[in-house]
């Protein structure tokens, strides 16, 4: 086979791979689980099942976990792209023990929520979840918005559209394209991706205290992404460096993580 034919064949294979990335990207990005494996009662927490709808009519499901000794605030929890709310009980427990009410919900296509995952859909879901807390009587200033991993982009987008009491971004990325370019450097991902999740655009618009949490040991989202997000946050802002991998860092860090959260929450209450 001539070099020209080899080059043409290689180009054809590359084009097919690019097409596969373009057409199948949602399956690569989103990893939803439908079955709820546990509930907050499994870790000794009382909770309320919450059903609500987005502006485009999608029915969503979540849990409201009241604090036993409330500090006056509520955490709006945006989880990452894998699993569902039943896989976040350890994290819920941390915030509950800090005296926060917690509202966590599943995006469309996850858990008991209807629909199919999409970027604009997630933003609509986040806005609807914020509305649930406002309807419960919480003021925007009493709401701490928390986003982990992919949820950080949704949390930043929601926070940019209102003025919450604070925003916490944990193990999050600057944009999906920046992250994907590292994972698949041979593909023109900025041209192929339909989803942006550009936390880097939303964060400078946020007008509340920001806490960025990241671990140098994060094997999925480089530490440099957390450092860049901290740089982009307008302030007042705090950076917490933890230890451990992407999914278990908050557990591995133990008291370092919990004390850091407590210190940040105390600082925003004192303002």
BABA-231623 format. One record per residue (C-alpha): residue in one letter; residue number from 1; x, y, z. Coordinates in nm, 2 decimals. Example, Ala and Ser with C-alpha at 12.3 -4.5 7.8 and 13.67 -1.06 7.14 Angstrom:
# residues 2
{r a; 1; {1.23; -0.45; 0.78}} {r s; 2; {1.37; -0.11; 0.71}} 
END
This chain:
# residues 271
{r x; 1; {0.00; 0.00; 0.00}} {r x; 2; {0.14; 0.34; -0.09}} {r x; 3; {0.20; 0.61; 0.16}} {r x; 4; {-0.08; 0.81; 0.01}} {r x; 5; {-0.33; 0.53; 0.07}} {r x; 6; {-0.20; 0.48; 0.42}} {r x; 7; {-0.25; 0.85; 0.49}} {r x; 8; {-0.60; 0.85; 0.34}} {r x; 9; {-0.69; 0.54; 0.55}} {r x; 10; {-0.55; 0.70; 0.87}} {r x; 11; {-0.74; 1.02; 0.80}} {r x; 12; {-1.06; 0.83; 0.75}} {r x; 13; {-1.02; 0.64; 1.08}} {r x; 14; {-0.94; 0.97; 1.26}} {r x; 15; {-1.25; 1.13; 1.11}} {r x; 16; {-1.46; 0.84; 1.22}} {r x; 17; {-1.32; 0.87; 1.57}} {r x; 18; {-1.40; 1.24; 1.58}} {r x; 19; {-1.75; 1.17; 1.46}} {r x; 20; {-1.79; 0.91; 1.74}} {r x; 21; {-1.67; 1.16; 2.00}} {r x; 22; {-1.91; 1.42; 1.87}} {r x; 23; {-2.21; 1.18; 1.85}} {r x; 24; {-2.15; 0.98; 2.17}} {r x; 25; {-2.02; 1.26; 2.40}} {r x; 26; {-2.32; 1.27; 2.62}} {r x; 27; {-2.26; 0.91; 2.71}} {r x; 28; {-1.90; 0.99; 2.79}} {r x; 29; {-1.98; 1.30; 3.00}} {r x; 30; {-2.28; 1.18; 3.20}} {r x; 31; {-2.28; 0.87; 3.41}} {r x; 32; {-2.63; 0.87; 3.58}} {r x; 33; {-2.76; 0.59; 3.81}} {r x; 34; {-3.13; 0.55; 3.83}} {r x; 35; {-3.16; 0.33; 4.14}} {r x; 36; {-3.14; 0.50; 4.48}} {r x; 37; {-2.93; 0.25; 4.69}} {r x; 38; {-2.97; 0.42; 5.03}} {r x; 39; {-3.15; 0.72; 5.20}} {r x; 40; {-3.04; 0.96; 5.47}} {r x; 41; {-3.20; 0.74; 5.73}} {r x; 42; {-2.93; 0.49; 5.67}} {r x; 43; {-2.69; 0.73; 5.84}} {r x; 44; {-2.93; 0.84; 6.10}} {r x; 45; {-3.07; 1.15; 5.94}} {r x; 46; {-3.43; 1.26; 5.90}} {r x; 47; {-3.53; 1.39; 5.57}} {r x; 48; {-3.81; 1.51; 5.35}} {r x; 49; {-3.87; 1.38; 4.99}} {r x; 50; {-3.90; 1.68; 4.76}} {r x; 51; {-4.06; 1.67; 4.42}} {r x; 52; {-4.05; 1.98; 4.20}} {r x; 53; {-4.06; 2.09; 3.84}} {r x; 54; {-3.83; 2.30; 3.62}} {r x; 55; {-3.94; 2.59; 3.40}} {r x; 56; {-3.94; 2.34; 3.10}} {r x; 57; {-4.17; 2.10; 3.29}} {r x; 58; {-3.92; 1.83; 3.39}} {r x; 59; {-4.01; 1.66; 3.72}} {r x; 60; {-3.71; 1.64; 3.96}} {r x; 61; {-3.65; 1.47; 4.29}} {r x; 62; {-3.44; 1.56; 4.59}} {r x; 63; {-3.40; 1.54; 4.97}} {r x; 64; {-3.43; 1.81; 5.23}} {r x; 65; {-3.23; 1.72; 5.54}} {r x; 66; {-3.31; 1.96; 5.83}} {r x; 67; {-3.03; 2.04; 6.08}} {r x; 68; {-3.08; 1.93; 6.44}} {r x; 69; {-2.91; 2.24; 6.56}} {r x; 70; {-2.95; 2.48; 6.28}} {r x; 71; {-2.70; 2.76; 6.23}} {r x; 72; {-2.95; 2.96; 6.02}} {r x; 73; {-2.82; 2.85; 5.68}} {r x; 74; {-2.90; 2.59; 5.42}} {r x; 75; {-2.67; 2.42; 5.17}} {r x; 76; {-2.78; 2.38; 4.81}} {r x; 77; {-2.58; 2.07; 4.70}} {r x; 78; {-2.49; 2.02; 4.33}} {r x; 79; {-2.33; 1.68; 4.29}} {r x; 80; {-2.09; 1.55; 4.03}} {r x; 81; {-2.16; 1.37; 3.70}} {r x; 82; {-2.17; 1.00; 3.83}} {r x; 83; {-2.42; 0.82; 4.04}} {r x; 84; {-2.70; 1.00; 4.22}} {r x; 85; {-2.79; 1.16; 4.55}} {r x; 86; {-2.78; 0.83; 4.73}} {r x; 87; {-2.41; 0.82; 4.68}} {r x; 88; {-2.35; 1.15; 4.86}} {r x; 89; {-2.45; 1.05; 5.22}} {r x; 90; {-2.10; 1.09; 5.36}} {r x; 91; {-2.09; 1.44; 5.23}} {r x; 92; {-2.44; 1.52; 5.34}} {r x; 93; {-2.34; 1.41; 5.69}} {r x; 94; {-2.04; 1.65; 5.70}} {r x; 95; {-2.25; 1.95; 5.62}} {r x; 96; {-2.53; 1.84; 5.85}} {r x; 97; {-2.28; 1.81; 6.14}} {r x; 98; {-2.17; 2.17; 6.07}} {r x; 99; {-2.53; 2.29; 6.15}} {r x; 100; {-2.65; 2.34; 5.80}} {r x; 101; {-2.98; 2.23; 5.66}} {r x; 102; {-2.91; 2.04; 5.33}} {r x; 103; {-3.10; 2.03; 5.01}} {r x; 104; {-2.96; 1.79; 4.75}} {r x; 105; {-3.14; 1.68; 4.43}} {r x; 106; {-3.08; 1.48; 4.12}} {r x; 107; {-3.04; 1.64; 3.79}} {r x; 108; {-3.27; 1.54; 3.50}} {r x; 109; {-3.19; 1.18; 3.40}} {r x; 110; {-3.04; 1.09; 3.74}} {r x; 111; {-3.20; 0.90; 4.02}} {r x; 112; {-3.58; 0.95; 4.04}} {r x; 113; {-3.57; 1.27; 3.83}} {r x; 114; {-3.72; 1.26; 3.48}} {r x; 115; {-3.57; 1.37; 3.15}} {r x; 116; {-3.23; 1.34; 2.98}} {r x; 117; {-2.90; 1.51; 3.10}} {r x; 118; {-2.79; 1.82; 2.91}} {r x; 119; {-2.59; 2.13; 3.00}} {r x; 120; {-2.88; 2.38; 2.96}} {r x; 121; {-3.11; 2.13; 3.13}} {r x; 122; {-2.88; 2.12; 3.43}} {r x; 123; {-2.88; 2.50; 3.46}} {r x; 124; {-3.26; 2.49; 3.45}} {r x; 125; {-3.25; 2.22; 3.72}} {r x; 126; {-3.03; 2.43; 3.93}} {r x; 127; {-3.25; 2.74; 3.91}} {r x; 128; {-3.55; 2.53; 4.00}} {r x; 129; {-3.37; 2.38; 4.30}} {r x; 130; {-3.29; 2.73; 4.42}} {r x; 131; {-3.65; 2.82; 4.38}} {r x; 132; {-3.75; 2.53; 4.62}} {r x; 133; {-3.54; 2.69; 4.89}} {r x; 134; {-3.68; 3.03; 4.83}} {r x; 135; {-4.03; 2.89; 4.85}} {r x; 136; {-3.94; 2.73; 5.18}} {r x; 137; {-3.87; 3.08; 5.32}} {r x; 138; {-3.49; 3.09; 5.30}} {r x; 139; {-3.35; 3.43; 5.18}} {r x; 140; {-3.07; 3.42; 4.92}} {r x; 141; {-2.82; 3.53; 5.18}} {r x; 142; {-2.90; 3.22; 5.39}} {r x; 143; {-2.81; 2.98; 5.11}} {r x; 144; {-2.47; 2.84; 5.07}} {r x; 145; {-2.43; 2.70; 4.71}} {r x; 146; {-2.20; 2.39; 4.69}} {r x; 147; {-2.08; 2.22; 4.37}} {r x; 148; {-1.84; 1.93; 4.34}} {r x; 149; {-1.67; 1.84; 4.01}} {r x; 150; {-1.92; 1.89; 3.73}} {r x; 151; {-2.16; 2.03; 3.98}} {r x; 152; {-1.92; 2.32; 4.03}} {r x; 153; {-2.01; 2.46; 3.69}} {r x; 154; {-2.38; 2.44; 3.77}} {r x; 155; {-2.33; 2.59; 4.11}} {r x; 156; {-2.13; 2.88; 3.97}} {r x; 157; {-2.39; 2.95; 3.70}} {r x; 158; {-2.67; 2.95; 3.96}} {r x; 159; {-2.47; 3.18; 4.19}} {r x; 160; {-2.39; 3.42; 3.91}} {r x; 161; {-2.77; 3.47; 3.86}} {r x; 162; {-2.84; 3.55; 4.22}} {r x; 163; {-2.65; 3.66; 4.53}} {r x; 164; {-2.63; 3.36; 4.77}} {r x; 165; {-2.46; 3.38; 5.11}} {r x; 166; {-2.15; 3.19; 4.97}} {r x; 167; {-2.03; 2.96; 4.70}} {r x; 168; {-1.81; 2.65; 4.76}} {r x; 169; {-1.64; 2.49; 4.46}} {r x; 170; {-1.48; 2.15; 4.53}} {r x; 171; {-1.27; 1.95; 4.29}} {r x; 172; {-1.41; 2.15; 4.00}} {r x; 173; {-1.27; 2.24; 3.65}} {r x; 174; {-1.24; 2.57; 3.46}} {r x; 175; {-1.42; 2.43; 3.15}} {r x; 176; {-1.51; 2.10; 3.01}} {r x; 177; {-1.30; 2.17; 2.70}} {r x; 178; {-0.99; 2.24; 2.91}} {r x; 179; {-1.04; 1.92; 3.10}} {r x; 180; {-1.11; 1.71; 2.79}} {r x; 181; {-0.81; 1.85; 2.60}} {r x; 182; {-0.59; 1.69; 2.87}} {r x; 183; {-0.78; 1.35; 2.86}} {r x; 184; {-0.79; 1.32; 2.47}} {r x; 185; {-0.52; 1.56; 2.34}} {r x; 186; {-0.52; 1.41; 1.99}} {r x; 187; {-0.88; 1.53; 1.92}} {r x; 188; {-1.00; 1.89; 1.85}} {r x; 189; {-1.23; 1.88; 2.15}} {r x; 190; {-1.31; 2.25; 2.15}} {r x; 191; {-1.46; 2.20; 1.81}} {r x; 192; {-1.63; 1.87; 1.89}} {r x; 193; {-1.79; 1.94; 2.23}} {r x; 194; {-2.15; 2.06; 2.24}} {r x; 195; {-2.13; 2.12; 2.61}} {r x; 196; {-1.91; 2.39; 2.76}} {r x; 197; {-1.96; 2.40; 3.14}} {r x; 198; {-1.75; 2.71; 3.15}} {r x; 199; {-1.70; 2.77; 3.52}} {r x; 200; {-1.43; 3.02; 3.42}} {r x; 201; {-1.70; 3.25; 3.27}} {r x; 202; {-1.95; 3.23; 3.55}} {r x; 203; {-1.72; 3.26; 3.85}} {r x; 204; {-1.61; 3.62; 3.78}} {r x; 205; {-1.98; 3.73; 3.79}} {r x; 206; {-2.03; 3.59; 4.14}} {r x; 207; {-2.09; 3.85; 4.41}} {r x; 208; {-2.05; 3.65; 4.73}} {r x; 209; {-1.77; 3.49; 4.93}} {r x; 210; {-1.61; 3.20; 4.75}} {r x; 211; {-1.43; 2.89; 4.89}} {r x; 212; {-1.23; 2.68; 4.64}} {r x; 213; {-1.13; 2.33; 4.76}} {r x; 214; {-0.89; 2.11; 4.57}} {r x; 215; {-0.63; 1.84; 4.62}} {r x; 216; {-0.29; 1.81; 4.44}} {r x; 217; {-0.36; 1.43; 4.45}} {r x; 218; {-0.67; 1.47; 4.23}} {r x; 219; {-0.62; 1.22; 3.95}} {r x; 220; {-0.92; 1.34; 3.74}} {r x; 221; {-0.92; 1.72; 3.76}} {r x; 222; {-0.57; 1.87; 3.79}} {r x; 223; {-0.49; 2.09; 4.09}} {r x; 224; {-0.42; 2.37; 3.84}} {r x; 225; {-0.79; 2.40; 3.76}} {r x; 226; {-0.87; 2.47; 4.13}} {r x; 227; {-0.58; 2.73; 4.14}} {r x; 228; {-0.72; 2.90; 3.83}} {r x; 229; {-1.07; 2.91; 3.97}} {r x; 230; {-0.94; 3.07; 4.28}} {r x; 231; {-0.76; 3.33; 4.07}} {r x; 232; {-1.08; 3.41; 3.88}} {r x; 233; {-1.30; 3.45; 4.18}} {r x; 234; {-1.35; 3.82; 4.25}} {r x; 235; {-1.34; 3.79; 4.63}} {r x; 236; {-1.37; 3.78; 4.92}} {r x; 237; {-1.23; 3.43; 4.86}} {r x; 238; {-1.05; 3.14; 5.04}} {r x; 239; {-0.85; 2.84; 4.91}} {r x; 240; {-0.84; 2.51; 5.09}} {r x; 241; {-0.59; 2.26; 4.99}} {r x; 242; {-0.69; 1.91; 5.09}} {r x; 243; {-0.54; 1.56; 5.03}} {r x; 244; {-0.66; 1.25; 4.86}} {r x; 245; {-0.81; 1.16; 4.52}} {r x; 246; {-1.10; 1.31; 4.33}} {r x; 247; {-1.38; 1.11; 4.49}} {r x; 248; {-1.25; 1.05; 4.84}} {r x; 249; {-1.04; 1.36; 4.91}} {r x; 250; {-1.30; 1.51; 5.15}} {r x; 251; {-1.30; 1.19; 5.35}} {r x; 252; {-0.92; 1.14; 5.34}} {r x; 253; {-0.86; 1.49; 5.46}} {r x; 254; {-1.08; 1.44; 5.77}} {r x; 255; {-1.05; 1.72; 6.02}} {r x; 256; {-0.85; 1.94; 5.78}} {r x; 257; {-1.16; 1.94; 5.55}} {r x; 258; {-1.42; 1.98; 5.82}} {r x; 259; {-1.23; 2.25; 6.01}} {r x; 260; {-1.17; 2.44; 5.69}} {r x; 261; {-1.54; 2.44; 5.61}} {r x; 262; {-1.63; 2.54; 5.96}} {r x; 263; {-1.38; 2.83; 5.95}} {r x; 264; {-1.52; 2.95; 5.62}} {r x; 265; {-1.88; 2.93; 5.72}} {r x; 266; {-1.80; 3.11; 6.05}} {r x; 267; {-1.63; 3.39; 5.85}} {r x; 268; {-1.93; 3.45; 5.63}} {r x; 269; {-2.17; 3.46; 5.93}} {r x; 270; {-1.95; 3.72; 6.10}} {r x; 271; {-1.96; 3.95; 5.79}} 
END
